[in-house]
């Protein structure tokens, strides 16, 4: 039986409402057949504005949290405050984003939805509303009571999980511990199995240039990463590393690995986003974006778009829904793999 996925709108002032309506329109045949079921959670006025502006042949009826749902429906996240304008940062936008996630987590934790897919929020608006989190990952970890969560980015066969994310670069070496690295390795291995890879091959990226060059450039790769990797291999996992960061992603792209464990935010994000963005050579502007953000280590399935709120283009009808559709597809696969 197909369960609903909850789609949280993110900040209603961003491109979330627009890409949700566009994605629903593109997926309407699957929705009509019951092969896919989506429950949108967010701001009703923002969703209706996007529907009117886009004029697409799709209807998203409102439903109640505790009621019966059609295959495609909408739930109001919280009471509306001041009107939220596209492209304008506000505390109300941050509040609505938080409340949508809170409701989505509640539905996922009780099993009414198979997982949640999140449209982008704005960290400044979130904090302005009094919710002091660095981003979705940290917020979801607290709401679900998860002790250790891991960010994985996916674009095609580029799957990259992260030992650290939203921390200063100077703090990364302190956070590379045997316990944290092993957790990331184990969660990455389990996620790949749920995606249909029976025995994943995972590479661990080196923290330092040339994996420390025998200790000349730091000893973390020698003293922490290498023994942790050796223990994982001893336990039966197919792990290799530490592999120097300047070659590990080339090998991943070539299909030599199923995933890479990156040490820090930019080490993992840059290669995935470089390949995920499609640029118009004539204008130098990006035309399309492919990629999904997956949170591992939660008691629920959570995927997300791999882009921000894009306030600069919100309400203009030009946002691309490709990443959201990919996030929905990943959530389906992960939910089925549970």
C-alpha positions as a Python dict, from the first residue, in 0.01 Angstrom:
ca = {
    (1, 'X'): (0, 0, 0),
    (2, 'X'): (137, 342, -98),
    (3, 'X'): (166, 583, 192),
    (4, 'X'): (170, 960, 160),
    (5, 'X'): (493, 1156, 168),
    (6, 'X'): (477, 1490, 348),
    (7, 'X'): (618, 1785, 152),
    (8, 'X'): (707, 2075, 381),
    (9, 'X'): (693, 2411, 206),
    (10, 'X'): (995, 2566, 374),
    (11, 'X'): (991, 2945, 384),
    (12, 'X'): (671, 3056, 204),
    (13, 'X'): (853, 3367, 81),
    (14, 'X'): (1098, 3152, -114),
    (15, 'X'): (1052, 2933, -419),
    (16, 'X'): (902, 2645, -217),
    (17, 'X'): (538, 2712, -310),
    (18, 'X'): (624, 2744, -678),
    (19, 'X'): (836, 2428, -711),
    (20, 'X'): (575, 2231, -513),
    (21, 'X'): (296, 2329, -755),
    (22, 'X'): (518, 2262, -1057),
    (23, 'X'): (627, 1922, -921),
    (24, 'X'): (266, 1822, -845),
    (25, 'X'): (166, 1916, -1200),
    (26, 'X'): (447, 1707, -1350),
    (27, 'X'): (362, 1413, -1127),
    (28, 'X'): (-17, 1435, -1169),
    (29, 'X'): (-49, 1109, -1363),
    (30, 'X'): (121, 909, -1087),
    (31, 'X'): (-87, 1094, -829),
    (32, 'X'): (-408, 1021, -1015),
    (33, 'X'): (-321, 650, -1032),
    (34, 'X'): (-239, 634, -661),
    (35, 'X'): (120, 527, -730),
    (36, 'X'): (233, 840, -548),
    (37, 'X'): (59, 1028, -264),
    (38, 'X'): (168, 1371, -141),
    (39, 'X'): (56, 1587, 150),
    (40, 'X'): (179, 1947, 131),
    (41, 'X'): (229, 2130, 463),
    (42, 'X'): (277, 2505, 474),
    (43, 'X'): (109, 2839, 413),
    (44, 'X'): (-224, 2823, 232),
    (45, 'X'): (-210, 3179, 90),
    (46, 'X'): (141, 3118, -44),
    (47, 'X'): (34, 2795, -211),
    (48, 'X'): (-279, 2952, -365),
    (49, 'X'): (-77, 3248, -492),
    (50, 'X'): (163, 3010, -666),
    (51, 'X'): (-130, 2818, -816),
    (52, 'X'): (-281, 3138, -957),
    (53, 'X'): (47, 3271, -1092),
    (54, 'X'): (145, 2947, -1262),
    (55, 'X'): (-200, 2857, -1396),
    (56, 'X'): (-117, 2486, -1418),
    (57, 'X'): (-379, 2213, -1447),
    (58, 'X'): (-349, 2087, -1090),
    (59, 'X'): (-578, 2114, -787),
    (60, 'X'): (-445, 2073, -431),
    (61, 'X'): (-743, 2051, -191),
    (62, 'X'): (-706, 2131, 178),
    (63, 'X'): (-729, 1851, 434),
    (64, 'X'): (-708, 1802, 810),
    (65, 'X'): (-421, 1640, 1001),
    (66, 'X'): (-653, 1375, 1147),
    (67, 'X'): (-879, 1324, 847),
    (68, 'X'): (-879, 1108, 536),
    (69, 'X'): (-658, 1240, 260),
    (70, 'X'): (-691, 1231, -117),
    (71, 'X'): (-378, 1137, -311),
    (72, 'X'): (-274, 1503, -326),
    (73, 'X'): (-370, 1747, -53),
    (74, 'X'): (-261, 2043, 159),
    (75, 'X'): (-247, 2097, 537),
    (76, 'X'): (-211, 2442, 695),
    (77, 'X'): (107, 2452, 904),
    (78, 'X'): (1, 2725, 1148),
    (79, 'X'): (-218, 3033, 1177),
    (80, 'X'): (-131, 3303, 926),
    (81, 'X'): (18, 3628, 1055),
    (82, 'X'): (118, 3927, 847),
    (83, 'X'): (90, 3857, 472),
    (84, 'X'): (409, 3687, 350),
    (85, 'X'): (546, 3846, 35),
    (86, 'X'): (758, 3648, -213),
    (87, 'X'): (1125, 3737, -178),
    (88, 'X'): (1088, 3917, 156),
    (89, 'X'): (1253, 3777, 466),
    (90, 'X'): (1028, 3776, 773),
    (91, 'X'): (985, 3614, 1112),
    (92, 'X'): (645, 3483, 998),
    (93, 'X'): (814, 3304, 709),
    (94, 'X'): (1057, 3141, 951),
    (95, 'X'): (774, 3045, 1186),
    (96, 'X'): (569, 2884, 911),
    (97, 'X'): (874, 2691, 791),
    (98, 'X'): (934, 2556, 1142),
    (99, 'X'): (570, 2464, 1201),
    (100, 'X'): (552, 2279, 868),
    (101, 'X'): (854, 2069, 963),
    (102, 'X'): (715, 2009, 1311),
    (103, 'X'): (388, 1877, 1166),
    (104, 'X'): (571, 1670, 905),
    (105, 'X'): (788, 1505, 1170),
    (106, 'X'): (481, 1433, 1383),
    (107, 'X'): (310, 1260, 1090),
    (108, 'X'): (624, 1060, 1005),
    (109, 'X'): (691, 956, 1365),
    (110, 'X'): (335, 825, 1400),
    (111, 'X'): (356, 643, 1066),
    (112, 'X'): (84, 837, 886),
    (113, 'X'): (337, 937, 618),
    (114, 'X'): (627, 731, 488),
    (115, 'X'): (872, 1019, 510),
    (116, 'X'): (915, 1392, 462),
    (117, 'X'): (1055, 1592, 173),
    (118, 'X'): (1158, 1946, 262),
    (119, 'X'): (1157, 2255, 45),
    (120, 'X'): (1419, 2515, 148),
    (121, 'X'): (1401, 2734, 455),
    (122, 'X'): (1593, 3052, 531),
    (123, 'X'): (1818, 3025, 836),
    (124, 'X'): (1800, 3398, 911),
    (125, 'X'): (1419, 3395, 902),
    (126, 'X'): (1411, 3079, 1115),
    (127, 'X'): (1628, 3241, 1381),
    (128, 'X'): (1435, 3568, 1356),
    (129, 'X'): (1125, 3367, 1449),
    (130, 'X'): (1301, 3242, 1762),
    (131, 'X'): (1403, 2897, 1637),
    (132, 'X'): (1780, 2890, 1674),
    (133, 'X'): (1908, 2615, 1449),
    (134, 'X'): (2189, 2608, 1194),
    (135, 'X'): (1959, 2439, 944),
    (136, 'X'): (1722, 2152, 867),
    (137, 'X'): (1962, 1878, 978),
    (138, 'X'): (2003, 2010, 1330),
    (139, 'X'): (1633, 2093, 1360),
    (140, 'X'): (1524, 1746, 1251),
    (141, 'X'): (1770, 1578, 1487),
    (142, 'X'): (1616, 1762, 1783),
    (143, 'X'): (1254, 1706, 1679),
    (144, 'X'): (1309, 1333, 1631),
    (145, 'X'): (1542, 1281, 1928),
    (146, 'X'): (1819, 1148, 1703),
    (147, 'X'): (2158, 1130, 1874),
    (148, 'X'): (2366, 1145, 1562),
    (149, 'X'): (2257, 1253, 1215),
    (150, 'X'): (2452, 1268, 892),
    (151, 'X'): (2405, 1476, 578),
    (152, 'X'): (2431, 1294, 246),
    (153, 'X'): (2416, 1468, -91),
    (154, 'X'): (2323, 1269, -400),
    (155, 'X'): (2345, 1354, -769),
    (156, 'X'): (2335, 1058, -1004),
    (157, 'X'): (2605, 817, -886),
    (158, 'X'): (2767, 1094, -678),
    (159, 'X'): (2668, 1011, -321),
    (160, 'X'): (2860, 1199, -53),
    (161, 'X'): (2804, 1187, 323),
    (162, 'X'): (2970, 1426, 567),
    (163, 'X'): (3155, 1386, 895),
    (164, 'X'): (3097, 1756, 970),
    (165, 'X'): (2880, 2021, 802),
    (166, 'X'): (2794, 2360, 951),
    (167, 'X'): (3106, 2421, 1158),
    (168, 'X'): (3408, 2646, 1117),
    (169, 'X'): (3692, 2487, 924),
    (170, 'X'): (3925, 2523, 1224),
    (171, 'X'): (3690, 2302, 1428),
    (172, 'X'): (3677, 2014, 1178),
    (173, 'X'): (3989, 1826, 1303),
    (174, 'X'): (3851, 1823, 1659),
    (175, 'X'): (3525, 1670, 1539),
    (176, 'X'): (3691, 1391, 1345),
    (177, 'X'): (3675, 1118, 1608),
    (178, 'X'): (3675, 739, 1563),
    (179, 'X'): (3316, 727, 1694),
    (180, 'X'): (3185, 995, 1457),
    (181, 'X'): (3364, 854, 1154),
    (182, 'X'): (3237, 503, 1222),
    (183, 'X'): (2882, 633, 1265),
    (184, 'X'): (2900, 808, 926),
    (185, 'X'): (3042, 496, 761),
    (186, 'X'): (2772, 271, 910),
    (187, 'X'): (2482, 504, 824),
    (188, 'X'): (2614, 552, 470),
    (189, 'X'): (2640, 176, 421),
    (190, 'X'): (2285, 118, 547),
    (191, 'X'): (2141, 397, 331),
    (192, 'X'): (2303, 257, 17),
    (193, 'X'): (2160, -85, 94),
    (194, 'X'): (1814, 69, 125),
    (195, 'X'): (1871, 227, -215),
    (196, 'X'): (1926, -120, -360),
    (197, 'X'): (2305, -164, -346),
    (198, 'X'): (2360, -502, -179),
    (199, 'X'): (2726, -454, -81),
    (200, 'X'): (2826, -87, -107),
    (201, 'X'): (3186, 14, -168),
    (202, 'X'): (3263, 334, 22),
    (203, 'X'): (3573, 553, 14),
    (204, 'X'): (3671, 779, 304),
    (205, 'X'): (3820, 1109, 191),
    (206, 'X'): (4137, 1227, 360),
    (207, 'X'): (4121, 1534, 581),
    (208, 'X'): (4468, 1659, 493),
    (209, 'X'): (4642, 1703, 154),
    (210, 'X'): (4785, 1371, 31),
    (211, 'X'): (4630, 1202, 337),
    (212, 'X'): (4886, 1377, 555),
    (213, 'X'): (5193, 1282, 348),
    (214, 'X'): (5324, 1048, 616),
    (215, 'X'): (5249, 1298, 891),
    (216, 'X'): (5408, 1604, 728),
    (217, 'X'): (5066, 1769, 680),
    (218, 'X'): (4887, 1641, 991),
    (219, 'X'): (4831, 1304, 1154),
    (220, 'X'): (4449, 1279, 1167),
    (221, 'X'): (4432, 1055, 859),
    (222, 'X'): (4699, 825, 1005),
    (223, 'X'): (4595, 819, 1369),
    (224, 'X'): (4214, 840, 1340),
    (225, 'X'): (4081, 760, 994),
    (226, 'X'): (4308, 468, 899),
    (227, 'X'): (4246, 259, 1216),
    (228, 'X'): (3870, 329, 1202),
    (229, 'X'): (3857, 219, 838),
    (230, 'X'): (4061, -93, 920),
    (231, 'X'): (3816, -187, 1196),
    (232, 'X'): (3518, -139, 961),
    (233, 'X'): (3684, -368, 705),
    (234, 'X'): (3747, -623, 980),
    (235, 'X'): (3376, -606, 1060),
    (236, 'X'): (3289, -696, 701),
    (237, 'X'): (3227, -359, 534),
    (238, 'X'): (3376, -271, 195),
    (239, 'X'): (3560, 49, 289),
    (240, 'X'): (3875, 206, 147),
    (241, 'X'): (4080, 506, 251),
    (242, 'X'): (4175, 757, 349),
    (243, 'X'): (4187, 858, -19),
    (244, 'X'): (4332, 1204, -100),
    (245, 'X'): (4055, 1458, -154),
    (246, 'X'): (4189, 1573, -492),
    (247, 'X'): (4128, 1232, -653),
    (248, 'X'): (3857, 1059, -449),
    (249, 'X'): (3565, 1234, -623),
    (250, 'X'): (3704, 1163, -970),
    (251, 'X'): (3708, 795, -877),
    (252, 'X'): (3354, 821, -738),
    (253, 'X'): (3234, 977, -1062),
    (254, 'X'): (3406, 696, -1253),
    (255, 'X'): (3202, 441, -1058),
    (256, 'X'): (3489, 296, -855),
    (257, 'X'): (3293, 364, -535),
    (258, 'X'): (2924, 384, -447),
    (259, 'X'): (2977, 674, -207),
    (260, 'X'): (3240, 892, -44),
    (261, 'X'): (3259, 1001, 318),
    (262, 'X'): (3375, 1365, 313),
    (263, 'X'): (3537, 1532, 611),
    (264, 'X'): (3373, 1875, 593),
    (265, 'X'): (3100, 2078, 424),
    (266, 'X'): (3280, 2224, 124),
    (267, 'X'): (3490, 1915, 56),
    (268, 'X'): (3170, 1721, -7),
    (269, 'X'): (2939, 1992, -139),
    (270, 'X'): (3160, 2144, -408),
    (271, 'X'): (3198, 1835, -633),
    (272, 'X'): (2830, 1743, -609),
    (273, 'X'): (2706, 2095, -678),
    (274, 'X'): (2960, 2153, -953),
    (275, 'X'): (2814, 1858, -1141),
    (276, 'X'): (2455, 1927, -1039),
    (277, 'X'): (2432, 2283, -1172),
    (278, 'X'): (2372, 2330, -1544),
    (279, 'X'): (2498, 2666, -1667),
    (280, 'X'): (2393, 2858, -1977),
    (281, 'X'): (2727, 2938, -2144),
    (282, 'X'): (2576, 3240, -2321),
    (283, 'X'): (2458, 3416, -2006),
    (284, 'X'): (2664, 3252, -1732),
    (285, 'X'): (2345, 3187, -1535),
    (286, 'X'): (2235, 2850, -1403),
    (287, 'X'): (1943, 2693, -1585),
    (288, 'X'): (1886, 2374, -1392),
    (289, 'X'): (1994, 2199, -1074),
    (290, 'X'): (2000, 1831, -996),
    (291, 'X'): (2073, 1696, -652),
    (292, 'X'): (1917, 1577, -329),
    (293, 'X'): (2001, 1626, 39),
    (294, 'X'): (1930, 1317, 253),
    (295, 'X'): (1947, 1309, 633),
    (296, 'X'): (2077, 978, 766),
    (297, 'X'): (2046, 861, 1125),
    (298, 'X'): (1691, 982, 1184),
    (299, 'X'): (1409, 747, 1285),
    (300, 'X'): (1220, 880, 979),
    (301, 'X'): (1294, 921, 610),
    (302, 'X'): (1390, 1276, 518),
    (303, 'X'): (1510, 1410, 183),
    (304, 'X'): (1536, 1765, 58),
    (305, 'X'): (1612, 1982, -239),
    (306, 'X'): (1978, 2073, -275),
    (307, 'X'): (1928, 2449, -308),
    (308, 'X'): (1816, 2748, -106),
    (309, 'X'): (1507, 2967, -92),
    (310, 'X'): (1622, 3180, -389),
    (311, 'X'): (1444, 3493, -266),
    (312, 'X'): (1579, 3679, -570),
    (313, 'X'): (1356, 3480, -809),
    (314, 'X'): (1067, 3392, -576),
    (315, 'X'): (725, 3467, -723),
    (316, 'X'): (857, 3509, -1078),
    (317, 'X'): (754, 3167, -1207),
    (318, 'X'): (1103, 3070, -1321),
    (319, 'X'): (1216, 2836, -1040),
    (320, 'X'): (1306, 2482, -1143),
    (321, 'X'): (1136, 2188, -972),
    (322, 'X'): (1381, 1916, -1082),
    (323, 'X'): (1559, 1884, -746),
    (324, 'X'): (1227, 1854, -562),
    (325, 'X'): (1109, 1576, -791),
    (326, 'X'): (1438, 1393, -738),
    (327, 'X'): (1399, 1437, -361),
    (328, 'X'): (1051, 1284, -382),
    (329, 'X'): (1187, 990, -580),
    (330, 'X'): (1467, 929, -328),
    (331, 'X'): (1218, 945, -40),
    (332, 'X'): (1003, 682, -212),
    (333, 'X'): (1301, 449, -253),
    (334, 'X'): (1422, 498, 104),
    (335, 'X'): (1073, 450, 248),
    (336, 'X'): (1032, 128, 47),
    (337, 'X'): (1378, 13, 167),
    (338, 'X'): (1275, 40, 531),
}
